[in-house]
Amino acid sequence: MAVSSPMPAHNRKPKSSSSGGGSSSSSLPYTNASADSALTSTLTPQLYLQRMTDLQQMDLQSAIDQMRILLTLYPQRVYKMAYYRKQTKNHWARDDPAFCFLQIVMIAAVSIAYGFAFRVGSFLDIIAVVTKSVLVNWLGFGVIIASVGRLIANNHLMMAERSSSHVKQEVEWLYAFDVHCNAFVPLFVLLYGVQLFLLPVVLGPSLLSLGVSNTLFAMAFGWYFYITHLGYRALPFLSNTKYFYSLLRLYWDFMFSTMSAILLGLVSMHLE
């Protein structure tokens, strides 16, 4: 799949001769010190969480539109908005919590549906399922992925400084969490939505059930790692972001080897 640059064409500068694969180094690898001081970012995690409690401060329609884009063949278009935010507000991360709010609502709703599908006994058990889905599967997993991704990017993928007049940038933690939220959209659709309707198939004891289940997980996490790669690739001050893309190949190799081992085991049992 061809991946376009997240920078608008009229803002691009001539590309450098850097050989770092996968990085959008075509524009603004560093921010000028005077310009950087003129745009002071006021985005903090506390302010972000405070805005989540006020629906009037959230643009829900914009968040829905971004989710739709992430489910198309060109999910990198979502990261253009991060570039515009950097130019106008001096931060890459979303300052509108509507995207996270909608994900929490959708995860909670589908988790309740899973509770009814598996005939969870009591109301407290359903609350436990919802809590685990939101706090562990979405938030906990996202915090780990965002923290590790930010650590790798800031310590190993930064471009060398060109001159002392440029201020070195770094990956914001909220932006890294934004990347996780973006990548979680197709994973949610496949593993929470599609799989819910395929429960009679994926819970069966047949080889077809195994194949369908493994295919869903392979597609979901493959898409997750691809959009994660696009998120770090969109930052012009990072190089060699292809290493994030290599996670996709490692995952596919793991799924293929696991499926092959299961098939060989089934064949061996049949021959015996």
N, C-alpha and C positions, 0 to 999 in steps of 0.2 A: 504494500500500500504506500503510495507516494505521500510524503508528509511535507506540507508547505510551511514556510516560516511564519511565526506568529506576529511578525512585525508588518505594519502596513507598508505598501510599496512606496508611497511618497516619503516615508521617513527613513528608508534604508540608506545606508552608506555602502561604499564599495566593500566587498568581502575581502578579508585578509587572507593570506596564504597559509593560515594555520591548518594543519592536517588533522586536528582533533575531530573525531567522527561524531556526528549526531548533534553538534551544538549549534544553536542559532547565533552565530557570532557576527551577524551582518549589521547589527546596530547597537550602539551605546553599550559597549562592554563595561564601561565605568562612567560614573556620574561626576560631572565637574563639581568641584568643591563649592563654588559660589552658588551654583544652581541647587546643589543639595541642601545648602543652608537656607535657601529661600523657601523650600518646600519642607515644612516640618511635619512629620507623620505623628498623628495623635492616636493611632490605632493601638490599643492594648487589649490583652485577653479579658480584663475586667469590663472594659467598655463593650467589647464584643458580646459577652454573656449578658450584660445589662440590656443591650438592644434586643436580645432574643426574647425578652419578656414583654416586648411591646410590638404588637402586630403592625401598628401604624408606621413603624420605622423599617419595616421589611417589604421588599419588592418581591412578592411571591410569584408574580407572572414572569419576571426576569429569571428567577431561579428555575421555573418550569421550562422556560425556553432553553436555558443552558443544559438541562437534563436531556431534553430532546436532541440537542446538538451532540451530546456525548454518546448517543445511541445511533448516530449516523456514521458514514464512512469517513467523516472529517472532524473527529473530536478535537483536533488541535485548534479549531476556531475559538473554543472557549478561552484559550490562554491568551488570545489577543486582548481581551479585557484586562488581564493582569498587566500587560504592557501600558495600556492607557491609564490604569490606576497609578502606576509608578510615575508616569509623566505629570499627573495632576495632583496626586495626594502623597507621593513619595513612599508608597508601600505597594508590594506586589499582592498581598493577600486581600481577600474580600473583606470589606468592612460591613457588609450586609449579611446577617446571620440567617437569612431566609433559606439558603441552600441547605444548611445544616438542620434547620427547623423542619423543613419538609422531609428530609431523610429520616429524622427521628420519628415523625408522625407516620410515615410509610412503613418503617420497620416495626413500629408498635402495632399497627393495624394488621400487617401480615402475620406477625407473631401470634396475635390473638386468633387469627384464622387457623394457624398451625395447631394452636391449643385445642380448638374445636375439632380439627381433623383427627388429632390423636386422642381425642376424648379425655382431655386433662380434667381431673376430678373436680377441683375446687377453684374458686375465684382467686385465692392466694397463689395457687399453682400457676394460673395464667399470668398473674402479675410477675411471678418469678421468671417465667419464660420471656416475657416482655423485657424485664430488667436485664436478664442475661444477654438478650439479643442486642439491646442498645448499649449497655455498659461494657460488655465483653467483646462481642462480635464486631461492633461498629467502633465504639469509642476506644476501648482498650487496644484492639488491633491497630486502629488508626494512630494512636499515640506512639506505639512502638514503631510502626512503619515510618511515620513522620520524623521521629527523633533519629532513627538510624539513617534515613535518607538525607536529612539535614546534616548529620555528622559526617557522612561520607562526602557529600557535596562540598561542604565548607573546608574540609581538611585535605581532600584529595583531588577535587575537580576544578578548583579555582584557576582562572587565567592569571598569568604573571602580570604584575603591574607594568603599565607602559611608561608612566612618568610620575613624578612626585605631585603633579598638579591634579591627578585623578584620585578620587576617593574609592577605595576598594569596597565593593558591596559583598554581602553575604546572604545566604538563603534564610529567609524569615521562617520561624517555626510555624506560624499561622499559615504561611504559604504552603509549607510542606504538608500541613494537615489539609489544606484546600486540595492539594494534589490527591491525597487519599480519598477525600470526599468525591472528587470527580471520578476517580477510578472505581469507586464503590458503586456507582450508578448501574453500569452494565452487570456487575456481579450481583447486585440486588435483584435486578430483573430476572436473571437466569436462575440463581440459587434460592431466591425467596418467592418469586412470582411464577416462573415457568415450572419449577420443580414442584410447587404446590399442586398444580393441575396434573402433574405426572406421577404423583405419589403411588397410585396403584401399579405403575410400571416399575419405578425405581426401587420399590420395596419388595419386589418379587424375587424369588430364588433363582431365576433363569439367567442365562448368559446375556440375554437381551437387556435385562434390568441392569446388569453390571456395566454393559457397554453404554447405555443411555446415561447412567449416573456419572460414569467417568468422563463422558463427553461433555456433560453440563459443567462439571468442575474444571475440565481443561479449558473450555471456552471462556468461562467466567474469570478464572485467574489469569489466563492468557491475555484477555482484554484488560484486566486490572493492571498487569505489569506494563502493557503497551501504553496505556494512558498515563501511568506513572512516569514512564520514560519521556513522554511528550511534555509533561509538566516541568521536568528539570531541563529538558532540551530547549524550552521556551526562554530560559534565563540566559541572556547574552553574555554574562560574565562567567559561565561554566563551560568547560571543555570536556571532551571524552565522555559525554553522557551516554554513549552507547553501552557503557557497562550496566546501566539500569535496564537496557533492552536485553542484555545477555541473561537476565533473570528469566525472561520469557522462554528462551531456548532451554535453560536448565530445567524449568518446570515441565516443558513439553517432553524433554528427554526422560524425566522422572516418571511422568504419566505413561509414556510409551513402554518403558522398561517394566513398570508395575503391571500394566495390562498384559504385556508379553509373558511375564512370569505367571500370572493367573491363568492365562490360556494354556501355557505349557503344563501347569499343575492339573488343570482340568483334563487335558489330553492324556496325561500320565495315569490319572485315576481311571479314565475310561478304558485304557489299554490293559490295566491290571484287572 
